[in-house]
Amino acid sequence: MRRSVLLVLISVFAAIALAGCLAYVPGPPPLDAVYAPGPPPEPMVEVVPAIPFPGAVWMGGYWGWGAAGYAWNRGYWGRPPYPGAAWAPGRWHHYPRGYAWRPGRWR
């Protein structure tokens, strides 16, 4: 009994120690990715307007890349596609060809 408790404790501590060694690796860029040569500016601070309807989800703004460089796309209230859906915001990822935007999605 004492040995099994010791093994469990060692396993728990090993798992906690190894958890800090994990790194986030982005998936491959979308096939239609447009690459920006440098990172986007810091996100703008947005004033979130009052919720327009029950269940609305705020979809924060983001920097988009176009012919004129980075441009801010303002956030807006969205309607979840199904009950319990959660919005996962998009993110910029660095790849060998530059920075590519992976759009947000509902989960």
N, C-alpha and C positions, 0 to 999 in steps of 0.2 A: 504494500500500500504506500509506504513512504517513498519507495523508488518511483512509482508511477506519478505521484504528486511532484516529485523532483523533475521528472521528465516533462511533465506538462508545463511547469514553471520555466524550464530551460527553453522549451519550444516557444512559449509566449514571448519571452525576452528576446529570443533570436528573431522572431517575426517582427517585433517592434523595431529592433536594430536594423533589420534589412529593409524595412519600409522606407526609411530615409534614403536608401540607395537607389530608389526607382526614379526614373526621369521620364518626362512627358515627351513622346515622339509623335509629331503630327503625321497623319496619314498622307498619302500622295495628294498633290494639288488636283483640283478639278480639271477635267480635260480641256475646258474652255477658259482656264485661268489666264488672267492678264497680270503680268508681273510689274511691280513698281521697283525702281532701282534702289530705293532707300526705305527705311521704316516710316510708318505714318506718324504724324504729330500726336501729342498726348490727346486723349479724348476731351471734347469740350464739355463744360458743365451745362447741363440742360435743366430748365425749370419744367418739372413734370406737371402738366395741367390736371385739373380735377378729372377723376375717372368718369368717362362718358356713359357707361352702362355697366350693370352688374356682371362680374366675371371677366371684364376687360383686363388685358395684360399689357403692361408697358414694354415696348420693344425699343430699347435705347438707340440713340444715334450712333453713327460710325463714320469713319473716314473711308471714302471710296476713291478709286484711282481712275483718271480719265486723261484725255488729251492735254488738259491744262494743269495736270498734276493732281494733288490730293484735294478733294472737296468734301465738306461735311454734309452728311445725309441726316436730317433731323429725325429724332425718335417719334414714335406715334403709338397710339393705343390699338391693339389688335384683338381680334376675336378668336379664342382657341378653337381649333377644328373639332375637338371632342372634349367631353368632360374630363377634367383631371390633367389635361395636356399642359406641359411646362415648356416655356420658351428657353432655348439654349442660344445665347447670342453668338453672332459670327466673330471670327478672330482672324487677325493677320498672322501668317506663318512665314518664317524665313526658309527659303529653299536655295539651292545653288544658283538658280537663274534670277533670284530677287525675292521680293515679298509678294505673296499671293493671298487673296482674300478667300476665306472659306465662309460662306454665308450661314446665317443663323437658321435654326430649324426647330420644329415642334417635336417634343419627345413625349 
